[in-house]
């Protein structure tokens, strides 16, 4: 089967960020399928070209074909970002139209809905099955986070596109367990909606043997403060990292330190907010193959979420998969419908945006016995293997594309 995936922000396995479609494709290729991913050659959020010398080109990455397409460069989060999305719609559509190959399936995948819309037109041109993959509920995410109002022109536009692509899709894949109910509420057939969460390649566990470039620096911090609570990931508003920073006022600096690893739009503001605390440290992101080795230095790993009704549809955080694979106790601040930390018996949950309760949770996890930490490590791996093993999810993805019956547990959902 030939599968085309349109994902504006798709990445190679060596890139820092979400590599969902490469990871799924790796096993599709292994099972004899052909996969082509259409992605932007301008790296969103890093605001730079992947290769300044070329903007439109093809690349074979371990058997997965990446079609890198030009998109309008931009910086920040203003109107140029919308034009960047629109340019992806046109360039991916043109690139796909010019390819002589005929795919069996075209998957249009959100971050934004212009990718889903381009997927629709390509599927009609190529006479292929059309699948929409929804990883973010647009425009609902923007509205619930307060970025735009319900009456904003962008909300109206994305709402129209949302309804159109849902209606036209042969099948709909979602990464959030609560999304089917929302999509069904818009008048769509629930029988064409399939849940496939984000996953992780279990073989990555071998990366625990790698050496982190931050090992010496974090080890020195650990000698000074005894224990480490670590966050690795994006530093954005949705990550609610101020909750973690502000919890430092309730902690004894001689007993533990906070270590933040990563980048994002809120990083500098967070560094300024943490200046009054002597036990809060920030490091830039590490190469992808060092993430697990870096996490392994920690005593506790942390996730913080905003207190928003949007999470009634669930979450699918890639960082949680890394956290579970490394097997460290997880402190999760959030109110979500699918609390993976609780389901995996991987740590403790506290209410979101409450620094004092976050500090209490940290104290509890930092004082676990060796037996309790071993139990967390074991249950975390078992849950990950059962629910987020990318090889199993790849089989499920192909089954949705081909509409073959998925044997495990009797159905696809």
N, C-alpha and C positions, 0 to 999 in steps of 0.2 A: 504494500500500500504506500502511496505517495502522499505525504502530509505536509502542507504549508502552514506555518504559524506566523501570524503578524503580531509582533510585540515590539512596540517602539523602543523599549528600554532593555531588551534582551541582552544578556552578557555571556561572555566566554567563561570557561571554568577558572581561568587564571585571574579574572576581574574581581574586584571587591564589590560585593552587592548580591542581589538575588539572581540565581542562575537556574530557576525552575525549569525553563524550557530546554536548556541544554541538558540538565540532569535527566529529565524525562526522555529526551531524544537519544541519549547515550544507550539506553536499554532498548528503545525502539529500533535503532540501527543494529544492535546486537541480534535482534530477532528478525532481521531481514527487511525492515521497512526503510523507506527513504524520507528524510526530513530536511526541509528547508525553512530557515528562520529569517524573516525580514525585520531588520532592526536599524536604528539610527546610527550613523557613523559619528554623530555628534553626541558626546556623552552627557546626558542630562544630569543636572545637579553638580557634576564636576565642571560643567561649562567649558568643555574643551573637545577638540577633535580627537577621535581615536588614533588617526594617522593624518597629520596635517598635510601630507603629500598627496593624499587621495581621499575623495569623498564618496565615490560610488564604485564599489568593487565587491567581488565574491571571495569568500575564504572558506577553505575546508578545515574544520576543527574536529579532528578525530572522527571523520566520517559524517559529521553534521555540517550541512552547507549553510553558511551565514551570508545573506545578501545585505551588505551594509549600504544604506541609502542616505543621501544628503537630506538634512533638515535644517531649517533656519536657525543659526546660532543665536543664543540669548544668554542673559545673566539675570539672576533674581527670580522673582515670582510674579512679574507683571504681565501686561498684555502680550509681550513678545513670546511668552511661554505658550499662549494659546495659538499664536501664529506658527510656533515650532510644531505643535501638534497637528495643525492643519497642513503644514508642509509635509509631514509624514504621511498623511492621508493621500496626498497627490503623488509623492515620489514612490511610495510602496505600491500604490495601484499601478502606476506607469511601469515600474520595474517588473511587477508580476505579469502585466499584460504583454510585455515584450518577450518574456520567457516562452520558448516553444513548448516546454514541458507542460503536460496536463496533470494536475494533481487529482487525487481521489477526494481529498478533504481539504478545505481551507478553514483554519481556525483564526478568528479575530479576537485578540486578547486585550482586555483593558489592563493597563493603568487608565488610559482614556478611551472614550467611545469612538473616536475617529478611526482607531485601529480596527474596531469591530465593524464600523461602517465600510471601510476599505475592504475588509474580508468579505462582506456581503457582495459587493460589486465584482470582486475577483471570482467569487464562487459562481456567480451567474455567467460571467464571461467564459470561465473554464468549464462550466457545467459540472461543478463539483458539489459535494455535500458541504453545507454551511454550518459551522459550529461557532457559537459565541462562548468565550470564557470570561467570566466576571471575577476579578480579584479585588476590585474596589467598587462599591455601589455609588456610581455617579448618576445624578448630581447629589444624592443623599449625603455622601461623605462630606462634600464641601459645605452643604447647608448645616449639617449637624455640628461641624467643627467651627461654624460661625464665619467661614470665609466669604460666603455669599448668602443672600436672602432667597426665599422661595420665589420672589418676583424678579430676581435679577435676570437680565437677558441670557446670561450663561446658563443659569439653572433651567430656564424655559427651553433653551436650545438643547442642552444635554438630556432633558426630560423627553423631548420629542425623539431624539436619536435613540435613547434607551428603549422606549416603547417600540420603535420601528425594528431595531435589531432583535429584540426578544421575539417579536411576532414573526419575523422572517426566518429565524434560526431553525434548523432541523433539530438540533440539540443544544442545550445550554449546560456548560460546566461552571460550577461555582467552587470557590475555595473556602467559603464561610458556611458553616453548617446551618445558620439561620437564614441564609439568603434565599433558599427555595420558597419559603413562606412569603417573603417580600415580593419576589418575582411573580409568584402565583397571584398575589393581591392585585397585580396590575392586569390581570385577565389572561394569564398564560397557562398553558397546559402543564400541570405538575409532572406528568409522565415523561416530559422531555428534558427534565432538569436533573443533573447528576452532580453529586458532591465528590470532589477530588481535592483534598487539602494539599498544602505545601508539604514537601517531604525532604528527606536527606539520604544521601548514599551511605549506607551502613559501613561500607568499606573505608570511609573517611576516618574511622576509628584509628587506623594506622597512623594518621597524622599526629596523634598524641605523642608519637616518638620523635616528632620534629622539635627543633629548638626555637623558642620564641626570641625574636630580636629584643624583646623587652624583659627577658628573664633576669638579667643582672640588676636592672633598675628596680623592678618590682620586688626582687628578693631583698634588696637594700631597704625598701619601704617596709617589707614584712619584718625585717630584723628590728626596725625602729618601732613599729606599731603592733607587732605580734601576729595580727590576723588581717586578711584582705577580703573585702567585699567588692566585687567587680561587676562592671557593666561593659559589655562589648556590643556596639551597634551604632545606629544613627542617632545624632543629637538634634532632634527636631521637636517641635511643639507637641506633637502627638505622643512623644515618648515620656512626657511629664517628668523630666529629670530634675526639675527644681524640687520636687517632692523628696527625691533622694538626697540632694545637696542640703536641703533645709533640715533633714533628719540628723545631720551631723551635730547640731546644737545639743542633741539629747544623748550623744555618745561620748565615751571617754577616749580622747585621742591617743592615749598611750596603749589602749587595748586593741584598736583596729583602725584601718585606713580604708578610704574609698578610692577605687581606681576606675577611671572612665577611659575607655579605649574606643576611638572612632572619630567621626567628623559629622558635620551637619550645620544647618543655618543657625542653631542656637548655641553652638559650642563656645564662642567668645563671650556671650552673655552669661553662660553657666560658669565659665572661668572667673568672670568678675564677681558673680554671686558667691563663689566659694572662697574668695580671698580671705575672709575672716576666719576660715577654718584651716588649721595646720595639718589636718589629716586627709585632705581631699586632693587627688592628683589626676592630671589629664595627660593622655598620650594620643598621638595620631593613630589612625588605623594601621593594622598590621596586614601583611599579605594573607590571602585567603587560606593558604595551607599552614599558617601559623595560628589561626584562630583557636583551635582546640588546645594547642600547646600553651597558649596564653591563658585561656580559661582554666587550665589545669593547675595553674599557680594559685588560684583563688581558694578561699575557704568557703565562700558563699557567692553565688551569682544572682544578679538582680534584674527585675523587669518592673517598670512602672508605666501605668496607663492613665489617660485622662478619665475623669468621671463623666461619661457621656452615654446617652441612650443608644448611640449607634452600635455599641458593643452587644446589644441584645441579639444581634445577628451573628455574633461570635468573632473570633480572631483566628488568624493563621500566620503567626509570627515565625519567620525563619530562624531568628535568634534562639527561640525556644527549642528548636530541634538541635542546634549546636549545644545548648545548655544540657539537654537531656542526654545527648550522646557522651558528653564529658562526665556526666554523673555527679556533679556537685549539687549540694542543696540549693534550691531556688527560692528566693523571696519574691513573691508576685503581688504587686499592688494593683488591683483592678477589680472591676465588677463586670464579668463577661458571662455569656451563656454557656460557653464551653471552656471551663476552667481546666486547662490541660495540666497545670501543676497539681491540682487536686486529683484529677483523673489518673495521673501517673504516680501519685503518692510521692511526689518529687520535692516536697518542701512545705512551704507555708504561704497562705494567702492573707493579705490585710486589705482594708478598704483603700480605695484610690485617693490621692491628693491629701493624705493625712501624715505629715512628717513624724509626729510623735508615735503613732501606731506603727509606722514603718520602722522606726528605731527599735520598738519593742520586738518586732518580728526578727530583726537582725540579731538582737541579743539572744533570742531563743535559738536561732539556727547556728549561731557561732559557738553555742555551748552544747551542741549535740554530742552524744557519745560516738565512739568508733563504730559500734554496732548499728546505731541509728543511721549513720552516714553510709554504711555498707548496704543497708536495706534500701535507702534512697537510690543508690547507684544501680542496684539490681532491678528495682521496679521501674526506674526511668528507662533503662535499656529495653526491658520487656514491652513497655508501652510504645516506645518508639518503633521497635521491630514490628509490632502488630498493626500500628496505625499510620506511621509516617515513613515506612520503608519505600524509598523512591522506586525501587525495582517493581514492587507490587503496584504502586500507583501508576507506573508507566504501562503495565499490563491493563490496568483499568482504563487509562486514557485511550489506548488503542481500541479497547472493547467498545467504548462510547463512540469512537470514530467509525467503527465498523458495524456497530449495533449487534455484535455477537453477545451471547449471554456470558456474563461474568460469573464464574462458578463459585467464587468464595462467598460464603454466607447467602448464596442463592440469588443475589441480585446485584445491581450496580450501585445502589444508593447506600 
